[in-house]
Amino acid sequence: MANNELKQLDTRQQCREKLPIWFGSRSNHYHGLLEVMMNANDEMYTHSSVPFAMKVRLLPDGQTIAVKDYGRGIKLTDKYDDRFMYELLFETLFAGTNFDNAEVGKETTGTNGCGLTVLNNTSQYFEAVSEVDGMLYSVKYTDGGLNREVSKTEAGRKGPNGTTFWFKLDPDMYTQTTFDIEVIKEMCNHLAGISTGLLITLECNDGVEEYQYLTMADYMEKNCSTTIGTQYEFEERTESEEVIGKEGKPIVENNRMKLLWSIGTDPFQETFLNCTYLREEGSIYDGVIDGFRKVLDKYSDNKVKITAADVELGLNFVCGLWTNNVEFANQTKFSTKKLTYKKHVSKYVVDNLEAFRLENAKAFNEIIKHFVEINNFNKKAEDDIKQLKSKIQKKTKGGLSPKVEGLIDCNMRTSNVEDRILIIDEGKSANSTIIDSRDPDYMGCIGLRGRFINSFKTSAINVFKNQEAIAIMTALGCGIELPEKDRKRLKDTVAFNKEDLRYGKIALITDADGFGKAITLSLLCFFYKFYPTLCEEGRIYVVSSPRYVLIDKKDNPHYAYNDKEKDEIVKELDKNLSHIGIVKGLGELDQDVFWEYVLSPEAREKTFTQVKFDGNQKEIERMLEITMGEEIEERKKYIMKHVVEANVS
């Protein structure tokens, strides 16, 4: 087709070819499940369904999901305006029952009538089975909605009304179609936390789990572990305002708000709009922060100006807003940008916090004290960040080689970034060997001094104060990727830009003993936390080196990387074996041996092990918690279970 020829997409093409418009990205394969769960919640929430319950089931294949609600059910084979209900709900974009919510005062998440149609057209299999007053209505679709089967039968025995949706995503449409049960558990927990009283039952290979909170206070108490002192609750309140609705007609917008809060130092902060968890925050979040900032700054010492950054660091909260005039930032519903939400939430917080001050003067003064301490911490952090930014951006005149103690760059003028290897090694002795052994055309190196900082539980600020960490950041030259919880507070840090990356591969070389392995683990934790993109792209390598040297009777050395190779050489040499030695450190290998057995292109095929990031973030963090966390007993249990044999010689 010529470039200037017009083309109109049919509904199926709109769903499949423009999937990122609806679900944000082809990698967002959880959004279809979110749509089904939120539709089920809307149905039961607005019609006071009994039982107020939902069932979610992940089949053993990890790809097929069922969601059952106990709403009114849908007579799928009935007609509306000469079209079957299943056609309107699952085959048509912008067809639904919530377009007049603002006029009738209805609070729902879904308003556009698009989610189920997009899900159907991008699934291998999609089925809806609905029971209404003893009758079963069923519609099954396969091949992305191309094939359809419809039926209406008697239920056999009358059960509660409701609808069950089954679906399995089309791998041609999504980059991933297997669901991580831990993510689904989080989704269930969030929905149960804000839809108080809702019982969500999750069935999967792990067994059956139930999620139910009778109050938002119960939810925050269970999920927020960083509260200092008391958890407080502001009474629910509704703010009404006349706004311009459809076709310029005035409508009354009702915004109902509820807030739970406490003070802490590792903030737990969640906002919800019509029961949808806003993972990317937005104007409701901004309203909470703004309201607290106004009151805290008003009553703090004149010499201290409490900022939004101070509130963000020191406040835990869960805030829900329910409205008949809902607006999300886009179809993915990750955020809301509606400014009237911020205005109403901020006023709600200010009014309640002022009343709290009068009724709880002593507690309020302690809260002020807490945020003054946070303010002092943040001021110091700003100075540290400025120094960090200066260090990372500091370059020589040519802009090719940053001034970093211990960094020996390769030839940056003649080499290609993807060919370059930055070797991070342990100690001066090893660094001296590597400097002499490497190919300077494309291999740079930087030596560490002693143990590397454990960044898993350490704050980003403390990591930025570590000289070795700063040296690595500067040597890489591409900025850093801050963990999500630090992004607002440290927004002035040098942002990650892959285009500025100076080395295409990062090789971690440490001694083969336990001390060296601990340094490697600390480095891997550092890269996982601050350079996830480099991990995902497979740019991080762990390098092995000879562990044993076996001398034959002619004084010829034979090198082995592990016990298996050592035993094979022993068997091969037999009576010609003279001596077996352990290579205690990298510095014991001369430059020729190090090149031949570790760094040469032939050796790298064996010694360079690419660190594979499989995307299972929960499992990675679980292992880091065991190996790098503060729970010593858990680490001991893991070692006793998994370490079968230890060579301590």
N, C-alpha and C positions, 0 to 999 in steps of 0.2 A: 504494500500500500504506500502511495506517495506520502511524503511528510506533511503535505498540506491537505490531505484528504480527511474529512471528518469521520469520526468513529463514535458510536454510542454503545456503551456497555450495557448488557442486560443484567438482571439482578444477580445471577450466579457469577458473572464476570466481575461485577462490582465488589462482591464479597471476596472472591478469590484473588483477583489481580490487585485489588486495593485493600487487602487485609491490614496492612500497617495503619491505614486511616482509622479503621474500626478498633483494632486491638493494640495499636501503638507500635508493634514490631512483630515480625514473624517469629521472634524468639520468645514472645510473651504468650506461651501456650497455656498459661494458667487463667487467662482472662475469660475464656469461654466458661470455665468452671465457676469463676466469680460471678458471671452474668446469671448462670442458672441458680446459684445459691442466693444471690441477692433478689432475683425475681421471686423465688420461693419465700424468702423472708418478707418481701413486700406484700405478697398475697396473704400470708398468715397474719402479719402485723396489722394490716389495715382492716382485716375482716375478723379479728379476734378468734382465730381458729383454735379448736380444741381437738386433739392435744396440740399445744404450741411446741411442735417438735419437728425435727428434720433429720433425715438419715443420709449419710454420704458413704459410698462404698467404692473402694478402689480394688479392682479385680487383680488376681495374681500376675497377670501380664504387665501390670504397672501402667497400662495405657487406656484401659476401659474404665469409665466412671459412671456411677449411678447416683442421682440425687432425688430423694423422695420428700415431698411436703404433704401436709395435711390441710390444704386449703379447700376451696370450694370444688376443685376439679374443673375440667374443661370439656364441654361437649364438642369434641373436635369435628364431628361430622355435621354439626348444625351449620346453617348458613347465616351470613350477615351481609346485607347488601348484595345478594346473589353470589357470594363467594364463601367457600367453606372456611371454617375457623382455622383449620390447619394450614390452608393457603395463606391466610392473613398473618398468622403467627410465625410460621416457619419458612415461608417462601417469598415474603414481601418485606421490603425495607420501609421503615417509618409507618408501621401499622400497629396500633396498640390502644390501650384504654386510659393512658395517663396524660394525654395532651391537654386536658382541661383541669389538671391538678390545682393550679393557682386559683382558679375560679371557685372550685368546690372544696378547697382546703385539705386536699389529700397529700399525705407525705409518703413519697416513694423514692427509691434510687433510680429505677428505670423510668424514663420519660419519652425516649425516642422510638422505641419499638424496633430496634435493629439487632440487638445482641444474639437472640436465638436464631434469626435468619442467617446471620454471618456464621454462627457456629455450625448450623446444619450444612451450609454450602461448603464448609472447609473441613468436614469430617468424613472419614471412611464410612462411619455408621452413626446414625442418629435416630433415636426412637423416643416417642412420648406415649406413655400409657396413663390414662386418666380414668378414675372411678368417680361416677356421679350417681348417687341414689341407686346403687345396685347395678348400674350399667358400666361396661368397660369400653372405652374409646381408645383406639390405638392407631398410630401412624408411624411407619418405619421408612427411613431413607437410607440409601447406600450410594457409594461413589459420588460424594459431594453433592447430594440432593438430586442426582439424575434419576434415580429409581425410587418409586414410592409404593408402599402397600398400606391400605387403610382398612380398618375393621371396626365393627360395633357389635358387642356380644353381651350377654348377661354375665354378671360377675360370679355366678355360682352361689356364693353366700355374700350377703351384704356386709361390707366393711366400711371404715370411715372414708369420706370423700378425700380426694387428693390426687396428685400427679407425680409420676416418676419419669425422670429423663435419663436416658442412657446415651453415651457418645464415646466415640474413639476417633481421635484426630487423624487427619490425612497427612502423612509424612511429606507429601509434595508441597504442602502449604506452610508447614512449620519447620523450623530448624531442629526442634526437639519435640517428641510426642510422648516421652516417658515422664511420668509424674514422680516427683520426690515427695514421699509421704510426710516428711518433716515440714515442707511448705504447706501442704494441705492441712496439717495439724495447726499451723499458725493461722491459716485462714479461718478454720473452725473456731479457734480460740478468740480471735478478734470479733467475729460475728456474735458469738455467745456473750462476749463481754459487754457489747453495746446494746444487744437485743435482750435485755434482762428478762430472765425466766425461760428463754428459749433453750430447749434441750436438743443438742446436736450429738448424734451417735455416729461415730466414724468406724467403719469396718475395713480392715486391710490384713495383710499377711502378719502384721504384728499383733493382731487380735482386735478387740473392741475397746474403744475409748469413748468416754462421754464428756461433753463440755456443757456446763450450765452455771450461770451466776445469777443469783436472785437480785443483786444490786450492783451498780457500777463500783461501789466501794469494795465489794467482794473481789471484783475483777482486779482493781488496782492493788489491793492488798496482796493478792496472790502473785501478780506479775511484776510488781515494782519492788525490788529488793534493796534499793538504795535510799529509802526514806530515813531522814534524820528527825527524830522526835515523832510528832503526831501527824496523821493524815487528816486533812480537812475537806469538807464538802460544802459547796455553795448550793443553796436551794434552787431548784429548777425555776426558770422564769421565761415568759414569752414577751418578746418585743414585737409590736405590730406597726406597720408603716404602709401608707398608700403609695403604690408605685405604678408606673405605666406598664400595662400588660400587652396582650396581643392587639394588633390593629389600633394602638394608641389608647385603648380603654383602661381606665384606672382599676386596679385590683388591690386587695388588702393582702400584704405579705406578712405572714406570721413566722417568726423565728424563735423556736423554743430551744433553750440552752441549759446545759447542766455541766458542772465542773467539779472534779476531784483533784486535790493538789497536796503537795508536801514539799519540803526542801530537801536537797541532797547534793551530791558532788559528781555523780555519774548519771546524768539526767535520763529519766524514762518519760517520754513525751509522745502522746498519741492524740490525734484528732479524728473525728468521724463526722460525716455529713449524711444525714438520713440513713444511718447505720453502716455506711461504707467507710472503711478505714482509708484515710488519706495518707498513703505511704510517702508522698512527696510534699506533704503539708499544704501550705497555701494561706489564704486570708483568715481562716479560723485560727490557725496556729499564730499568725501575726497578731490577731486580736488579743489572744491570751497574753502573749509577751508584752504587747503594748500596754495593756491594762495594768499588769503588775509593774512595769517600768515606771509608769506615771505616778503610781502611789508610793512605791519604794523610793523613788528619787525625791519625791515631795517631802518625805519625812526622814531622809538620811542626813548625815552631817553636811553642812554647806560646802565643805572642802571635797566632798565625794559626789561625783555625778554617776548615778547608777545608769548603766546602759542596757540596751537590748541584749548585748553579748553576755552581760553579767547574769541577766535573768535566764537566758538560754542555758547557761552552764549550771545554775544553782537551783532550778525548779523542776520538780516532777509533776506531771499532770495528765489527766485524761479528760478531754472535752468533747461533748457531743452536741451537735446542732441539728435540729429537725425543722424542715421548712416545707411549705406548700409551693414554693417558687424556687426549686432547686436548680443550681447551675454548677456543673463541673467544668474544669479547664478544657477537657475534651472527652471523647468517648471512652477512654481508658479509665477515667474516674480516679486517677492517682492524686489529684489536687483540685482545689478551687481557687479562682482568682477574684471572685466577686467581692467588691469592696464593702458593700453593705453588711456582709457577714463580719468583716473585721470591725466595722463601726459598732455593731450591736454587741459583739462579744467583748470588745474593749470596754464599753460602757457597763456591761454586766459585771465584768471583773472589778472595775473601779468602784462601783456602788457597793458590791459585796465586800471588797477588801477594806473600804472605808468603815463599813459597819463592823467588820471583824476587828479592826484596830480599836474601836471604842469599847467593844465587848471583851477583848482579849489583849489588853495593853502589854502585859508582860511577855506573852508569846510573840506579839508583833515586834517588840523591841529585839527579841532574840533573832527573829527573821531578818530584821534590818541589819543586825550585826553579821549574820551569815552572808548577806549580799555585799556588805562592805568588804569582807574578807575575800569574796570572789572578785570584787572590783580590783583589789590590790594584786591578786594573782594574775588577773587579765592584763593589767598594766605591765607587770613583769614579763608576761608572755609576749606582749606586743614588742617589747625591746628584744627578746630572744628571736622573734620572727624576723625583725629587721636585720639582725646580725646574720641569721640564716640566709636571708634573701641576698644580702651583700656578699656572703661567702660563695653561694652557688653561682651568682651572676658575675663574680669577679674573674676576669679572663686576662690573659696576656694581650699584648697589642695585636697580635695576629688573630686573636679570637679562636685559636685552635687548641691551646693547651692551658687548662685552668691551673692556677697555682695551688697544688695540694701536696702537703708533706707526705712523702712515701710513694707518690704516684709516678710511675715511669710509663709514659705514653708510647704507643707504637708510632710509626710514621703516618701521621694524620693527613699529610698532603697527598700521598700517593695511594693510600688504601681506601677501600670501599667500606662504608659503615657496616654492611651486612657480613663482610668477611672478618671484621675486627673481633678480637676476643679480649675481654678484660678479665685477667686472672686475679682473683681475690684470695690471698694466701695467709698463712698463719705464721707470724713472727719474722724477725730479722734474718735468721738463719735460712729459712725456707725462701724468703724473698730474694736473698742474695743468689741462691741456686737458680731460681726461676729467671732472674734478670739475665744471668749468664746463659741459660738454656734456651730461652724463648726465641722465636723468630721476630725480630723487632719490626719487620715490615708490617705485621698485622696483629701482633700480640703486645698488649700493655699489661702492667701488673701493679698491684697495690698491696702492701703488707699490713696486716693488723698487729696490734700489740696486745697480747693476752686475750682474755675472754671478750666476746662481743656482747653488746647489750641485749638483754631479753626484752624485746619490744612487744611481746604478746599482751602482757598486763600493764606495761609501762605507758604513761601518757605520751602523746605525740610530742609535747613540749620537752619532756625529759629525753626523748630520743634525739630531738634536735640539738640538745646540749652535748650529745656524745660526739667526740672528735672523729672516731672511726666512721660513724654513721654519716656525718657531714661529708667526710672525705669521699665515701662511696657515692653519695648523692651528687656531689660536685663532679666527680669523675664521669658519671653517667651523663650529666648535663641536661637531662630532659625534665627537670622538676620532679614533683612527687604527686602521688594520688592519695589524698587524705582519706582515712576512714570516714564513713558518712557522718558519724556523730561529732567529728571534729571540723567539718567543712565550714560551718557558719562561723565558729569561734576563731578559726585560723584561716579565714578566707583570703588574707593577704599573703599567704605562703606562695612560693613559686609553683604555679599550676603545671600539671603534667602535660607535656607536648611531645609526642613520639617523634615528631620531625626533628627534634633537637637531640635525639639519642646519639651518643658518640660511639657506642660499641653495640654491635648486633648480637653478641653472645656474652654471657657472664659465666665464668667458670670458677667454682668454689673448690679450692684445694687446701685440705688440712691434713695433719698427721692422721695415721690410721688408728690411733689409740682412742680411748674414751674421751679424753680432753678435746681431741680434734673433732670427734663426732659431735660433741656438744656445741662447738663453735659452728660447725656446719648447720646444725639444727637452728641455732640462733639466727644465722644468716638467712636460712630459708624462711623463717618466721618474719624477718624484716622485709624480705622481698614480697612475701604473700600479703603483708599488711600495707605496704607503701607502694608496691609496684605490681598489682594484680594483673595488669595488662601484659607485662613482660612474662609473667608466669603463664598466663593463658596462651600466649603466642609461642611458648616453648623455648624461650631464650635463656633459661637458667639451666646450668649443668652442674652436677656434682662429679668431681674428678677423683678417680681412684689411683693409687700409686702402689708400687711393690711393697708388700708386707714382709716378705722373707727373701733372704739371699742365701743360696746354697752353693757352697764351694766344692768343686770336684778336686781330685788328687793332682790335677795339673794346674791348680789355682785359678781355674776359670769360673767366673760367677754365673749363676743361673737364678733368675728372679721369678718369684711367684707372688701373685696378687692376693691369694687366699689359701686356706688350708687344703682345699681340693687340689689346686695346682701344685702346692708344696708336696703333697702325697704322691702325685703323678711323677714329679721330678725325682723324688726319692726312689720310687720304683724303677724309673728309667736309668738312673745312675747306678743303682744297686751298690756294688762293692767299690765303685769309683767315687762314692760320696765321702767327702772329707769333713765337712762342717756345715751346720745350719745356723744361720744368724737371723735376728729380727731387725728390720729397718725401723729404728725407734723414732726417726723424724725425717722430714723431707730433706733437711740439710745434710743428711748422711749420704745422699746420692750426688755423684758428681754431675757436671753439666751434660756430658755425653750420654750417660745412662738416663738422666732425667728426660732428655730430648727423645731418646730412642724408645723408652718405656712409658712415657707419660704424654709428651706434647707433640710428637711428630704426627703427621696426618694418618699414618698407619696405626700408631698407638691410640689416637683419639677415637678410632672406631670401637675400641675396647674400653678405654678409660673414661671417656666422656659419657655420662649417663644423663639423658635429658629428663628434667623434672616435669612430669606430666600432670597437668591440672585438669581433672576430669569433670569439674563443674559441681561436684558434690560438696558444696561449701559447708554444710552442716557436719559432714563426716570429717572434713579437714580440720574444722575448728574443734571438734570433739577430740581429735588426736593431739592437736596443739594444747588443748586444755589439760590433757593427761600428761604430756611430756614437758610443757613449758609453764603450766599453771601453778597455783599455790597449794593445791591439794596433794600433799606428799603421800598420803595413804593410797590414793588412787594410782599414783605413779608406781608405788611399790607393788600393788596388786597386778598392774599391767606387766611389770618386769618379771614377776614370779610366774605369770601365766605364759608369757611369750618368749622369754629368754631360756632356751633349753640348755645351751652350753655356752660357757663364757671362758675365753682364753685370756687369763690375766697375767701371762708371762711377759 
